[in-house]
């Protein structure tokens, strides 16, 4: 049932070129408690008025000069009400079945025959307004539910990413005392992607995915990960497994970020010339994100101390990256990396 407030606030638009008919309907509706009745005798203004007042129901005559009710029905349905449920009650003296059929096809909800019975008019209007009110309640509930689902989905996605980031940091703490390698690689990868002209949304996905590149190291033994000297061939084969382990941990997620992270984890040790691992991919067979992370990862590894090496000066590391363009690294990615370094005021190698 409609409350008095809803009855009072409901907007009812009456469109009829006969002022007597408009006045009659207006008096009936106002007597029933409807305080927002909008009368209109000029059908040419109906579109603008309907768009401005956002009616909850429209009472419409069919036969009017200049613009008839059929034209108005089509225009209002297509351009004003759109997908919202706004009932249109045709109030006409035309009892021709073809007229009724055409009006219904164009979006009319029901008919009243002029001059009409006051009780029937009030009941029809009230019934349609109840339906309109229930429809709006359902829309509001759907929107609220959709928002809650989106919020929950985002919260779950955030929690999943945070868990993986913690796992990645746990892995890197084993061979990086600061635990900041993943963050630094992510920041450098973002700078390269921006230099290459990536769209903002793609850059943000890379920002979240790149730090997960070495997550597979969680599955390597300390005897290999922390070895102070050069790895044997057998040990290096074990080291290579961290790419596949990482891809397995990230799994077959529907998340675009985790899909990207999986590709990076698997391919960031592939070489441009096809001599890398684990798949021996080359050139553009390697996804661009992995090619970017490869440069960022090696630069950070060179410029920070590890159990098996001292930190290199940044200028020497840049020179090494430049020298490996076309063999280890994608030349365009190297060019973007060096341009990014220069852009932010970091000295480039001569």
C-alpha positions in Angstrom: 0.0 0.0 0.0 1.1 3.5 -0.8 1.9 5.8 2.2 0.5 9.3 2.4 4.0 10.6 1.8 4.4 8.7 -1.4 0.9 9.7 -2.6 1.7 13.3 -1.8 5.1 13.2 -3.5 4.2 11.2 -6.6 4.6 13.3 -9.8 1.7 12.9 -12.2 1.9 14.4 -15.7 -1.3 15.0 -17.6 -1.0 15.7 -21.3 -4.2 16.6 -23.2 -4.9 19.5 -25.6 -8.4 20.0 -24.0 -8.0 22.1 -20.9 -11.4 20.9 -19.6 -10.2 17.4 -19.6 -6.9 18.4 -17.9 -8.7 20.4 -15.2 -11.1 17.5 -14.5 -8.3 15.0 -14.0 -6.3 17.4 -11.9 -9.3 18.0 -9.5 -9.9 14.3 -9.2 -6.3 13.5 -8.4 -5.8 16.5 -6.0 -9.0 15.5 -4.2 -7.4 12.0 -3.8 -4.3 13.6 -2.1 -1.9 13.9 -5.0 -0.1 17.2 -4.6 2.3 17.0 -7.5 0.0 17.0 -10.6 1.6 18.7 -13.6 -1.0 19.7 -16.2 0.0 20.3 -19.9 -2.2 21.3 -22.8 0.6 21.8 -25.3 1.9 18.4 -26.5 4.9 20.0 -28.3 6.3 20.8 -24.8 5.7 17.3 -23.4 9.2 15.9 -24.0 10.9 18.8 -22.2 8.4 18.8 -19.4 8.6 15.1 -18.9 12.4 15.2 -18.9 12.5 17.9 -16.3 9.8 16.8 -13.9 10.6 13.0 -14.1 7.0 11.9 -13.7 6.0 8.7 -11.8 3.0 8.2 -14.1 1.8 9.9 -17.3 -1.9 10.3 -18.3 -1.9 10.9 -22.1 -4.5 11.7 -24.7 -4.0 10.2 -28.1 -5.6 12.6 -30.6 -4.0 16.1 -30.3 -2.9 18.6 -32.9 0.7 19.1 -34.1 2.0 16.1 -32.1 -0.4 13.2 -31.3 -0.2 10.7 -28.5 1.3 8.0 -30.6 4.3 10.2 -31.4 4.6 11.2 -27.8 4.5 7.6 -26.6 7.4 6.6 -28.8 9.4 9.7 -28.0 8.9 9.5 -24.2 9.6 5.7 -24.1 12.8 6.1 -26.1 14.3 9.3 -24.8 12.9 10.1 -21.4 12.0 7.0 -19.4 14.6 4.6 -21.0 14.8 1.4 -19.1 13.0 2.7 -16.0 9.4 1.7 -15.3 7.2 4.8 -15.7 3.6 3.8 -16.5 1.7 5.6 -19.2 -2.1 5.5 -18.9 -3.9 6.5 -22.1 -7.0 8.7 -21.4 -8.9 8.9 -24.7 -12.3 8.9 -26.3 -10.9 6.7 -29.1 -12.3 3.1 -28.6 -10.9 1.8 -32.0 -9.2 -1.6 -31.4 -6.4 -0.6 -33.9 -5.6 2.5 -31.9 -5.5 0.5 -28.7 -3.2 -2.0 -30.3 -0.9 0.6 -31.7 -0.7 2.5 -28.4 0.2 -0.7 -26.5 2.9 -1.6 -29.0 4.4 1.9 -28.5 4.5 1.4 -24.7 1.2 2.3 -23.2 0.3 0.4 -20.0 -3.5 0.7 -19.9 -6.5 2.7 -21.2 -9.2 4.8 -19.7 -12.2 6.0 -21.8 -13.3 9.6 -21.6 -14.9 11.2 -19.7 -14.0 8.4 -17.2 -15.2 7.5 -13.8 -13.5 9.3 -10.9 -13.2 6.1 -8.8 -11.8 4.1 -11.6 -9.3 6.8 -12.5 -8.1 7.0 -8.8 -7.8 3.2 -8.6 -5.9 2.8 -11.9 -3.5 5.6 -10.9 -3.0 4.2 -7.4 -2.4 0.7 -8.8 0.2 1.8 -11.3 1.9 4.0 -8.7 2.1 1.0 -6.4 3.8 -1.0 -9.1 6.1 1.9 -9.9 7.0 2.2 -6.2 7.7 -1.5 -5.9 9.8 -1.4 -9.1 11.9 1.5 -7.7 12.3 -0.4 -4.4 13.6 -3.4 -6.3 16.0 -1.3 -8.4 17.3 0.3 -5.2 17.8 -3.1 -3.6 19.5 -4.4 -6.7 21.8 -1.5 -6.8 22.6 -1.9 -3.1 23.2 -5.6 -3.6 25.4 -5.0 -6.6 27.4 -2.4 -4.7 27.9 -4.8 -1.8 29.0 -7.6 -4.2 31.5 -5.2 -5.8 32.8 -4.1 -2.4 33.1 -7.7 -1.2 34.8 -8.8 -4.5 37.2 -5.9 -4.2 37.9 -6.8 -0.6 38.6 -10.4 -1.4 40.8 -9.4 -4.3 42.7 -7.0 -2.1 43.1 -9.7 0.6 44.3 -12.2 -2.0 46.9 -9.8 -3.4 48.1 -8.8 0.1 48.5 -12.5 1.0 50.5 -13.1 -2.1 52.6 -10.0 -1.5 53.4 -11.2 2.0 54.3 -14.6 0.6 56.6 -13.0 -2.0 58.3 -10.9 0.7 58.7 -14.0 2.9 60.5 -15.7 -0.1 62.8 -12.8 -0.8 63.7 -12.2 2.8 65.7 -15.4 2.5 68.2 -13.8 0.1 67.5 -10.1 0.6 67.9 -8.8 4.1 65.7 -5.7 3.5 62.9 -7.6 1.8 62.5 -4.6 -0.5 63.6 -6.2 -3.8 60.1 -6.9 -5.0 58.9 -3.4 -4.3 61.9 -1.9 -6.1 61.5 -4.1 -9.1 57.8 -3.1 -9.2 58.6 0.6 -9.1 61.2 0.3 -11.8 58.9 -1.8 -14.0 56.2 0.9 -13.7 58.6 3.6 -14.7 59.6 1.6 -17.8 56.0 0.9 -18.7 55.1 4.6 -18.4 58.1 5.5 -20.6 56.7 3.1 -23.2 53.4 4.9 -23.1 51.2 2.2 -21.4 47.7 3.2 -20.4 47.2 4.0 -16.7 45.1 0.9 -16.0 47.7 -1.4 -17.5 50.5 0.4 -15.5 48.5 -0.1 -12.3 48.1 -3.8 -13.0 51.8 -4.1 -13.6 52.5 -2.2 -10.3 50.6 -5.0 -8.5 51.8 -7.9 -10.5 55.6 -7.2 -10.9 56.5 -7.6 -7.2 55.3 -11.2 -7.4 57.8 -12.2 -10.0 60.1 -14.2 -7.6 57.3 -15.7 -5.5 58.5 -19.2 -6.6 61.7 -18.8 -4.6 59.6 -19.9 -1.6 60.0 -23.4 -2.9 63.8 -23.4 -3.2 66.2 -24.9 -0.6 68.4 -22.6 1.4 71.5 -24.5 0.2 70.9 -23.1 -3.2 69.2 -19.8 -2.6 71.8 -18.7 0.0 74.9 -20.3 -1.5 77.7 -17.7 -1.4 79.5 -19.0 -4.5 78.6 -19.9 -8.0 76.0 -22.5 -8.5 76.8 -25.8 -10.1 75.0 -26.9 -13.2 72.8 -29.2 -11.2 72.1 -26.5 -8.6 71.2 -24.0 -11.4 68.7 -26.4 -12.8 67.0 -26.4 -9.4 67.2 -22.6 -9.3 65.4 -22.4 -12.6 62.4 -24.2 -11.0 61.3 -21.0 -9.2 59.7 -19.7 -12.4 57.4 -22.7 -12.7 56.8 -22.8 -9.0 55.8 -19.2 -9.0 53.4 -19.7 -11.9 51.9 -22.7 -10.1 51.4 -20.7 -6.9 49.6 -17.9 -8.8 47.5 -20.5 -10.5 44.6 -20.1 -13.0 43.0 -17.1 -11.4 40.3 -15.0 -13.1 42.0 -11.9 -11.7 43.7 -9.9 -14.5 46.4 -8.9 -12.0 47.2 -12.5 -11.1 47.0 -13.6 -14.7 49.7 -11.0 -15.5 51.7 -12.0 -12.4 51.7 -15.6 -13.5 53.0 -14.7 -17.0 55.7 -12.5 -15.4 56.7 -15.2 -12.9 57.0 -17.8 -15.7 58.9 -15.7 -18.3 61.0 -13.0 -16.5 64.1 -15.1 -17.0 63.5 -15.7 -20.7 66.1 -14.0 -23.0 65.4 -11.9 -26.1 67.7 -14.2 -28.1 65.9 -17.3 -26.9 68.6 -18.7 -24.6 66.8 -18.0 -21.3 64.6 -20.3 -19.2 62.3 -22.1 -18.5 60.8 -22.3 -22.1 63.6 -21.0 -24.3 61.2 -18.3 -25.7 62.6 -15.4 -27.7 61.7 -12.0 -28.9 58.0 -11.1 -28.8 57.1 -14.7 -27.8 57.9 -13.3 -24.3 55.1 -11.2 -23.0 56.1 -7.5 -22.8 55.4 -7.3 -19.1 58.0 -10.1 -18.5 60.5 -8.3 -20.7 60.1 -5.2 -18.7 60.4 -7.0 -15.4 63.5 -8.8 -16.7 65.3 -5.5 -17.0 64.1 -4.1 -13.7 65.0 -7.4 -11.9 68.5 -7.6 -13.2 69.2 -3.9 -12.5 68.1 -4.3 -8.9 70.0 -7.5 -8.5 73.2 -5.9 -9.8 72.9 -2.8 -7.6 72.2 -4.6 -4.3 74.3 -7.0 -2.4 73.5 -10.7 -2.4 75.1 -13.6 -0.5 77.2 -14.4 -3.6 78.1 -10.8 -4.7 78.7 -7.2 -3.8 76.5 -4.3 -5.0 77.5 -2.7 -8.3 77.6 1.0 -8.8 74.4 2.1 -10.7 76.4 3.5 -13.6 78.1 0.1 -14.1 74.7 -1.7 -13.9 73.2 0.6 -16.5 76.2 -0.1 -18.8 75.6 -3.9 -18.3 71.9 -3.5 -19.1 72.8 -1.5 -22.2 75.4 -4.0 -23.4 72.8 -6.9 -23.1 70.2 -5.2 -25.3 69.4 -7.5 -28.2 70.7 -10.6 -26.4 69.3 -10.8 -22.9 66.9 -7.9 -23.1 64.4 -6.4 -25.5 66.3 -3.4 -27.0 63.2 -1.1 -26.9 62.7 -1.9 -23.2 66.3 -1.1 -22.5 65.9 2.2 -24.4 62.9 3.0 -22.3 64.7 2.0 -19.1 67.7 4.3 -19.8 65.3 7.1 -20.8 63.4 6.7 -17.6 66.6 6.7 -15.6 67.7 9.9 -17.3 64.2 11.5 -16.9 64.4 11.1 -13.2 67.8 12.6 -12.9 69.8 9.4 -12.4 73.2 9.4 -14.1 73.3 7.2 -17.3 76.3 5.2 -18.3 78.5 6.9 -20.9 
